Amino acid sequence: MNSMDDDISSSENDEPPGTGFTQPSLPGILLSTAFPSKDPFRRHATKKMRAAPRRSVYTGVISFTVKTDPHKRACRANSNAFVSGERALHFRREHFPGISDREWNDWRWQLANRIRDLAGLERILCLSDEERRAISEHTGSLPVAFTPYYASLLDRTDPLQPLRRTVVKSGGENLVLQEEEADPLNEDGDSPVPGLVHRYPDRVLLLTTGFCSVYCRYCTRSRLVGNHGTETGYNMKHWEDAAAYIEQHREIRDVVLSGGDPLTLPDGRIEWLLERLRRISHVEIIRIGTKIPAVLPQRITPALVRTLRRYHPLWMSLHFTHPEELTPETALACGRLADAGIPLGSQTVLLKGVNDSVETMTRLNQGLLKIRVRPYYLYQCDPVQGSSHFRTTVEKGLEIIAGLRGHTSGYAVPHYVIDAPGGGGKIPLLPNYMENRDGANLVLKNYKGNLYRYPDPVSPAQAKHPSGDARGEAL
């Protein structure tokens, strides 16, 4: 009998159910022709992969007790097996009792069975009157939709549970403030060709799809994702036009694949994109921005990982929101990516009532390090229309960074940034650790609040033309 992974690897070019995509012919996808022949390293890698025998894998579900850390549970499993945490197993028994292990762990089944209408939501959640009204009245982009797996992490009765607030629409989205915009970062204004954003000198953002497996209620691209016009709006022509633009601009060395979520595409399309970009000599780095390991970890199959590892240097920016997302399934998905040599960084949006405390952010960031994900960015929530109920003050963000710095590993302290409205780019913010200048010394404050003097003699030019506020210089 074929294993589940054998089934997946032999049909990964199948389109995800319900996305509306039509599979075109994909040139350059065959393993034997995926790399330019002039590159001896790639020829060697291709030859080795062709010679590697296929191995059967365990197809069942491995369950664990809740007492063990998620990363330890995942490590106990065979690297090619799927795992299921206690919450997912309990949820499945209650709501999908007739579904086999093979179906539940198939990412395409998860996509085809997303919860995305009022009847489906009421089957698994006790909706509040506010939630029911907001969902019933919704039109346009950013619908409510999430995978059965992610549904297993939601609290059935509490509408204020952090994860539930991020994926179930509430009345707060209907309040649009004057300072909020549909495109707060002016991505459309920095788009030289459809689907490509060129804001920084040496890097571009390529929007590969308007489809996500789960729609976050605070999404900065809520104008684009989840409606029929944009889920299928990015196609091979858009990608080829974007690649042609990148080829013409030799200053571009870094390409970020985003969306929507690029990893909802089938393996054949992902490989087409990676192979096409790798044919551009001045593209040094490819990055993929995705929330898949947190919301659809079953997508990180051995077949997908084999595809990704052929296109190094490849990096991933993963979107994590709360420590409850750090499950055995997610730990396994991140472990597979890390074992393939893909550096993993986390991008977290600071959200009121979700993760806006030092305790929650400490648990999230320390938990991410245990599954080999480096907390990289903490974003101030963008002023996108209908997001005011999620936005904290900037002072709250600085308080959280101050509560992390010195109190936990430096690797667990992300960069706190504001993506400047209007397209100004990311601006880092830091708590003020520089108190003042005392003659030839700087007076500095450490994480405990103690003051220290650091010798920093003023140059004659500085003494003659003082630049003003020392605090401003420190920042």
C-alpha positions as CSV (number, residue, x, y, z in Angstrom):
1,M,0.0,0.0,0.0
2,N,1.3,3.5,-0.8
3,S,2.1,5.7,2.0
4,M,0.4,9.1,2.4
5,D,3.6,10.9,1.4
6,D,3.9,8.8,-1.7
7,D,0.4,9.8,-2.6
8,I,1.2,13.5,-2.1
9,S,4.5,13.5,-3.9
10,S,3.0,11.8,-7.0
11,S,0.2,14.4,-7.3
12,E,1.5,17.6,-5.9
13,N,0.7,19.5,-9.1
14,D,-3.0,19.0,-8.4
15,E,-4.6,22.3,-7.6
16,P,-5.8,23.0,-4.0
17,P,-9.6,22.4,-3.9
18,G,-11.7,25.5,-3.9
19,T,-9.0,27.9,-5.1
20,G,-10.4,28.3,-8.6
21,F,-7.0,27.8,-10.2
22,T,-6.5,26.1,-13.6
23,Q,-3.2,24.3,-13.9
24,P,-1.2,25.5,-17.0
25,S,1.7,23.6,-18.5
26,L,4.8,24.3,-16.4
27,P,8.0,24.4,-18.3
28,G,11.2,23.6,-16.5
29,I,9.7,21.5,-13.8
30,L,11.1,18.1,-14.5
31,L,13.8,17.2,-11.9
32,S,16.3,16.4,-14.6
33,T,15.9,19.9,-16.2
34,A,15.1,22.1,-13.3
35,F,18.6,23.5,-13.0
36,P,20.9,25.1,-15.6
37,S,23.4,22.6,-16.7
38,K,26.3,24.9,-16.3
39,D,26.0,24.7,-12.5
40,P,28.0,21.7,-11.3
41,F,26.6,21.9,-7.8
42,R,23.1,21.7,-9.0
43,R,23.9,18.9,-11.4
44,H,25.4,16.9,-8.6
45,A,22.3,17.6,-6.3
46,T,20.0,16.6,-9.1
47,K,21.9,13.3,-9.7
48,K,21.8,12.5,-6.0
49,M,18.1,13.0,-5.7
50,R,17.4,10.9,-8.8
51,A,19.4,8.1,-7.3
52,A,17.8,8.3,-3.9
53,P,15.4,5.4,-3.2
54,R,11.9,6.1,-2.2
55,R,11.2,4.9,1.3
56,S,7.9,4.0,2.8
57,V,6.6,6.1,5.7
58,Y,4.3,5.6,8.6
59,T,0.8,6.8,7.7
60,G,-0.9,6.9,11.1
61,V,-1.3,9.6,13.6
62,I,1.0,9.9,16.6
63,S,-0.6,11.4,19.7
64,F,1.2,12.8,22.7
65,T,0.3,13.8,26.2
66,V,-0.1,17.5,26.9
67,K,2.7,17.5,29.5
68,T,5.5,17.3,27.0
69,D,6.8,20.4,25.1
70,P,5.6,20.5,21.5
71,H,9.1,20.6,20.1
72,K,10.0,17.4,22.1
73,R,6.9,15.6,21.0
74,A,7.6,16.4,17.3
75,C,11.2,15.2,17.7
76,R,10.0,11.8,18.9
77,A,8.2,11.2,15.7
78,N,9.8,9.7,12.6
79,S,10.8,12.7,10.3
80,N,8.4,11.5,7.6
81,A,5.4,10.8,9.9
82,F,2.6,13.2,10.6
83,V,1.7,14.1,14.2
84,S,-1.5,15.2,15.9
85,G,-1.7,17.1,19.1
86,E,-4.3,16.3,21.7
87,R,-6.5,19.3,20.8
88,A,-6.6,18.3,17.1
89,L,-7.4,14.7,18.0
90,H,-10.3,15.7,20.4
91,F,-11.7,18.2,17.8
92,R,-11.6,15.7,15.0
93,R,-13.4,13.0,17.1
94,E,-16.1,15.5,17.9
95,H,-16.6,17.2,14.5
96,F,-15.1,15.0,11.9
97,P,-15.6,11.4,13.3
98,G,-15.6,9.7,9.9
99,I,-12.5,11.3,8.6
100,S,-9.4,9.0,8.3
101,D,-5.9,9.9,9.4
102,R,-4.9,10.1,5.7
103,E,-7.6,12.6,4.9
104,W,-7.1,14.8,8.0
105,N,-3.3,15.0,7.3
106,D,-3.8,15.8,3.6
107,W,-3.4,19.6,3.1
108,R,-5.7,19.5,0.2
109,W,-8.5,18.0,2.3
110,Q,-7.9,20.7,4.9
111,L,-8.3,23.4,2.2
112,A,-11.4,21.8,0.7
113,N,-13.0,21.6,4.1
114,R,-12.3,25.1,5.4
115,I,-14.9,26.5,7.7
116,R,-16.1,29.6,5.7
117,D,-19.9,30.2,6.2
118,L,-22.2,30.9,9.0
119,A,-23.6,27.3,9.1
120,G,-20.1,25.9,9.3
121,L,-19.1,28.3,12.1
122,E,-22.2,27.6,14.2
123,R,-21.5,23.9,13.9
124,I,-18.2,24.3,15.8
125,L,-18.5,27.6,17.7
126,C,-21.0,29.2,20.0
127,L,-21.1,32.5,18.2
128,S,-21.9,35.7,20.0
129,D,-24.7,37.9,18.6
130,E,-22.0,40.4,17.5
131,E,-20.0,37.8,15.6
132,R,-23.1,36.3,14.0
133,R,-24.3,39.7,12.8
134,A,-20.8,40.8,11.5
135,I,-20.4,37.5,9.6
136,S,-24.0,37.6,8.1
137,E,-23.5,41.2,6.8
138,H,-20.0,40.6,5.3
139,T,-19.5,41.3,1.6
140,G,-16.4,41.6,-0.6
141,S,-12.8,40.6,0.2
142,L,-11.4,39.1,3.4
143,P,-14.1,36.6,4.1
144,V,-14.1,34.4,7.2
145,A,-12.3,31.2,6.4
146,F,-10.0,28.8,8.4
147,T,-8.9,25.2,8.2
148,P,-10.3,22.4,10.3
149,Y,-6.9,22.1,11.9
150,Y,-6.8,25.8,13.0
151,A,-10.4,25.5,14.1
152,S,-9.2,22.8,16.6
153,L,-7.2,25.6,18.4
154,L,-10.2,27.9,18.9
155,D,-12.2,28.1,22.1
156,R,-15.8,27.0,21.4
157,T,-17.5,29.4,23.8
158,D,-15.2,32.4,24.4
159,P,-15.4,35.0,21.7
160,L,-12.5,36.9,23.4
161,Q,-10.0,34.0,23.1
162,P,-7.0,35.5,21.4
163,L,-6.8,33.1,18.4
164,R,-10.5,33.2,17.9
165,R,-10.5,37.0,17.7
166,T,-7.9,36.9,14.9
167,V,-10.0,34.8,12.5
168,V,-13.7,35.3,13.4
169,K,-15.1,38.6,12.3
170,S,-16.5,41.0,14.9
171,G,-18.3,44.3,14.7
172,G,-15.1,46.2,15.2
173,E,-14.3,45.7,11.6
174,N,-17.3,47.8,10.6
175,L,-15.8,50.9,12.3
176,V,-13.5,52.7,9.9
177,L,-11.6,55.7,11.3
178,Q,-10.5,58.7,9.3
179,E,-6.8,57.8,9.5
180,E,-7.4,54.3,8.2
181,E,-6.9,53.4,4.5
182,A,-7.6,50.4,2.2
183,D,-3.9,50.4,1.2
184,P,-2.2,52.1,4.1
185,L,1.4,51.2,2.9
186,N,0.7,52.5,-0.6
187,E,1.8,49.2,-2.1
188,D,-0.2,50.0,-5.3
189,G,1.7,53.2,-5.7
190,D,5.1,51.4,-5.6
191,S,4.0,48.7,-8.1
192,P,5.7,49.1,-11.5
193,V,3.9,46.0,-12.9
194,P,0.9,44.2,-11.5
195,G,1.6,42.1,-8.4
196,L,5.2,43.5,-7.9
197,V,6.1,46.1,-5.2
198,H,9.4,47.8,-5.6
199,R,9.9,50.1,-2.6
200,Y,13.4,49.4,-1.4
201,P,16.4,49.8,-3.7
202,D,17.7,46.2,-3.8
203,R,14.6,44.1,-3.1
204,V,11.0,43.6,-4.4
205,L,7.9,41.9,-3.1
206,L,6.1,39.6,-5.5
207,L,2.4,38.9,-4.8
208,T,1.9,35.3,-6.0
209,T,-1.7,34.7,-5.2
210,G,-4.7,36.3,-3.4
211,F,-5.6,33.1,-1.6
212,C,-4.9,32.2,2.0
213,S,-5.9,29.0,3.9
214,V,-6.8,31.3,6.9
215,Y,-7.8,34.9,6.7
216,C,-6.5,37.1,9.5
217,R,-8.9,39.8,10.4
218,Y,-6.2,42.5,10.6
219,C,-4.7,41.8,7.2
220,T,-2.9,44.8,5.7
221,R,-3.9,43.4,2.2
222,S,-7.6,42.9,3.1
223,R,-8.4,44.8,-0.1
224,L,-6.9,42.1,-2.2
225,V,-7.3,38.7,-0.5
226,G,-10.2,36.3,-0.5
227,N,-12.5,37.5,-3.2
228,H,-13.1,35.8,-6.6
229,G,-11.4,38.7,-8.4
230,T,-8.1,38.4,-6.6
231,E,-7.9,34.7,-5.5
232,T,-7.3,33.9,-9.1
233,G,-6.1,37.3,-10.2
234,Y,-2.4,36.5,-10.2
235,N,-1.4,34.1,-13.0
236,M,1.6,33.0,-15.0
237,K,1.5,36.1,-17.1
238,H,1.8,38.3,-14.0
239,W,4.7,36.2,-12.7
240,E,6.5,36.3,-16.0
241,D,6.0,40.1,-16.3
242,A,7.4,40.5,-12.8
243,A,10.4,38.3,-13.6
244,A,11.0,40.3,-16.7
245,Y,11.0,43.5,-14.6
246,I,13.4,42.0,-12.1
247,E,15.7,40.9,-15.0
248,Q,15.8,44.5,-16.3
249,H,16.7,45.9,-12.9
250,R,20.1,44.6,-11.9
251,E,20.0,46.4,-8.5
252,I,17.4,43.8,-7.3
253,R,19.2,41.1,-5.3
254,D,16.4,40.0,-3.0
255,V,12.9,38.8,-4.0
256,V,10.2,38.2,-1.4
257,L,7.3,35.9,-2.5
258,S,4.1,36.9,-0.7
259,G,0.4,37.1,-1.3
260,G,-2.0,35.8,-0.1
261,D,0.1,32.8,0.9
262,P,2.6,31.4,-1.6
263,L,2.6,27.9,0.0
264,T,-1.1,27.4,-0.8
265,L,0.1,27.0,-4.4
266,P,0.8,23.4,-5.6
267,D,4.4,22.3,-5.7
268,G,4.7,22.6,-9.5
269,R,3.8,26.3,-9.4
270,I,6.1,27.0,-6.5
271,E,9.0,25.3,-8.3
272,W,8.2,27.2,-11.5
273,L,8.5,30.5,-9.6
274,L,11.7,29.5,-7.8
275,E,13.3,28.1,-10.9
276,R,12.4,31.2,-12.9
277,L,13.9,33.5,-10.3
278,R,17.1,31.4,-10.0
279,R,17.7,31.9,-13.7
280,I,18.2,35.6,-13.0
281,S,21.9,36.0,-12.3
282,H,21.7,39.0,-10.0
283,V,19.0,37.6,-7.7
284,E,21.0,36.4,-4.7
285,I,18.3,35.6,-2.1
286,I,14.7,34.4,-2.3
287,R,12.4,34.7,0.7
288,I,8.9,33.2,1.2
289,G,6.4,34.9,3.5
290,T,3.9,32.5,4.8
291,K,1.6,31.6,7.7
292,I,1.3,27.9,6.6
293,P,3.3,26.3,9.4
294,A,0.9,27.9,12.0
295,V,-2.4,27.4,10.2
296,L,-1.9,24.4,7.8
297,P,1.3,22.6,8.9
298,Q,0.2,19.5,6.9
299,R,1.2,21.5,3.8
300,I,4.9,21.1,4.8
301,T,5.2,17.7,3.2
302,P,8.5,15.9,2.5
303,A,7.8,16.4,-1.2
304,L,7.5,20.2,-0.8
305,V,10.6,20.3,1.3
306,R,12.5,18.4,-1.4
307,T,11.4,21.1,-3.9
308,L,12.3,24.0,-1.7
309,R,15.8,22.8,-0.7
310,R,16.9,22.8,-4.3
311,Y,16.8,26.6,-4.5
312,H,19.1,27.9,-1.8
313,P,19.8,30.4,-0.5
314,L,16.1,30.4,0.4
315,W,14.7,32.0,3.6
316,M,11.3,32.0,5.2
317,S,9.4,34.6,7.1
318,L,6.7,32.8,9.2
319,H,3.7,34.6,10.6
320,F,3.0,33.6,14.2
321,T,0.6,35.4,16.5
322,H,0.3,33.6,19.9
323,P,1.9,30.8,21.8
324,E,-1.2,28.6,21.4
325,E,-0.1,28.2,17.8
326,L,3.0,26.3,18.8
327,T,1.6,22.8,18.5
328,P,3.2,19.4,17.8
329,E,2.1,19.8,14.2
330,T,3.7,23.2,13.8
331,A,6.9,22.0,15.5
332,L,7.2,19.2,13.0
333,A,6.5,21.5,10.0
334,C,9.2,23.9,11.2
335,G,11.6,21.1,11.9
336,R,11.3,19.8,8.4
337,L,12.0,23.3,7.0
338,A,14.9,23.9,9.3
339,D,16.4,20.4,8.5
340,A,16.3,21.4,4.9
341,G,18.7,24.3,5.7
342,I,16.0,27.0,5.4
343,P,16.6,29.8,7.9
344,L,13.2,30.6,9.6
345,G,12.3,34.0,11.0
346,S,9.0,35.0,12.7
347,Q,7.0,38.1,11.9
348,T,4.4,38.9,14.6
349,V,1.8,41.7,14.5
350,L,1.2,43.3,17.9
351,L,-2.6,43.0,18.6
352,K,-4.7,44.4,21.4
353,G,-6.2,41.7,23.5
354,V,-4.3,39.0,21.7
355,N,-0.6,39.2,22.4
356,D,-0.1,42.7,23.9
357,S,1.6,41.6,27.1
358,V,5.2,40.9,28.1
359,E,4.2,37.5,29.5
360,T,2.4,36.4,26.2
361,M,5.2,37.7,24.0
362,T,7.9,36.0,26.1
363,R,6.1,32.6,25.9
364,L,5.7,33.0,22.1
365,N,9.2,34.0,21.4
366,Q,10.8,31.5,23.7
367,G,8.6,28.8,22.2
368,L,9.6,29.8,18.7
369,L,13.3,29.4,19.5
370,K,12.6,25.9,20.7
371,I,11.2,25.0,17.3
372,R,14.1,26.8,15.5
373,V,12.3,29.9,14.5
374,R,14.0,33.3,15.2
375,P,11.6,36.0,16.3
376,Y,12.5,38.7,13.8
377,Y,9.9,41.5,13.5
378,L,7.2,42.7,15.9
379,Y,5.0,44.9,13.8
380,Q,2.8,47.7,15.0
381,C,-0.6,46.9,13.5
382,D,-1.0,48.8,10.2
383,P,-3.9,51.4,10.0
384,V,-5.9,49.4,7.5
385,Q,-9.6,50.0,7.4
386,G,-11.5,48.4,10.2
387,S,-8.5,47.5,12.4
388,S,-8.7,50.0,15.2
389,H,-9.9,47.4,17.7
390,F,-6.7,45.5,17.2
391,R,-4.2,48.5,17.4
392,T,-2.3,49.1,20.6
393,T,-0.5,52.3,21.4
394,V,3.2,52.5,20.3
395,E,4.0,52.9,24.0
396,K,2.7,49.4,24.6
397,G,5.0,48.0,22.0
398,L,8.0,49.8,23.5
399,E,7.0,48.5,27.0
400,I,7.0,44.9,25.6
401,I,10.4,45.3,24.0
402,A,11.8,46.7,27.3
403,G,10.2,43.7,29.2
404,L,12.0,41.3,26.9
405,R,15.4,42.9,26.6
406,G,17.7,41.6,29.3
407,H,15.0,39.4,30.8
408,T,15.3,36.7,28.1
409,S,17.7,35.6,25.4
410,G,18.7,38.2,22.9
411,Y,17.5,35.9,20.1
412,A,14.0,36.1,21.6
413,V,13.8,39.9,21.2
414,P,12.5,40.9,17.8
415,H,12.9,44.3,16.0
416,Y,9.9,46.4,16.9
417,V,8.9,48.4,13.7
418,I,6.3,50.6,12.3
419,D,5.7,50.2,8.5
420,A,5.3,53.9,7.8
421,P,1.9,54.9,6.3
422,G,2.1,56.0,2.7
423,G,5.0,53.8,1.7
424,G,7.8,55.1,4.0
425,G,9.0,51.6,4.8
426,K,9.9,49.9,8.1
427,I,11.1,52.3,10.9
428,P,12.6,50.6,13.9
429,L,11.7,51.7,17.4
430,L,13.6,51.2,20.6
431,P,13.1,52.0,24.3
432,N,15.3,54.8,25.4
433,Y,18.4,53.4,27.1
434,M,20.5,56.6,26.7
435,E,19.7,59.0,29.6
436,N,22.0,61.9,28.8
437,R,25.6,63.0,28.3
438,D,27.8,63.9,31.2
439,G,30.9,65.6,29.8
440,A,33.0,62.9,28.1
441,N,30.6,60.1,29.2
442,L,27.3,58.8,28.1
443,V,24.9,57.9,30.9
444,L,23.1,54.6,30.0
445,K,20.3,52.7,31.6
446,N,20.3,48.9,31.6
447,Y,17.3,46.5,31.7
448,K,17.1,46.8,35.5
449,G,17.0,50.6,35.4
450,N,20.5,51.0,36.8
451,L,22.6,53.8,35.4
452,Y,26.1,53.4,33.9
453,R,28.7,55.7,32.4
454,Y,30.4,54.8,29.2
455,P,33.5,56.9,28.1
456,D,32.6,58.6,24.8
457,P,34.8,61.8,24.4
458,V,33.2,64.5,22.3
459,S,35.2,65.4,19.2
460,P,36.2,69.0,18.6
461,A,33.8,69.2,15.7
462,Q,31.0,67.9,17.9
463,A,31.9,70.4,20.6
464,K,31.9,73.3,18.1
465,H,28.6,72.2,16.4
466,P,26.5,70.3,19.0
467,S,23.9,68.2,17.2
468,G,21.3,68.7,19.9
469,D,19.3,66.2,21.8
470,A,21.4,63.2,22.8
471,R,18.3,61.0,23.0
472,G,17.6,61.7,19.4
473,E,21.2,60.7,18.5
474,A,20.8,57.4,20.4
475,L,17.8,56.5,18.4
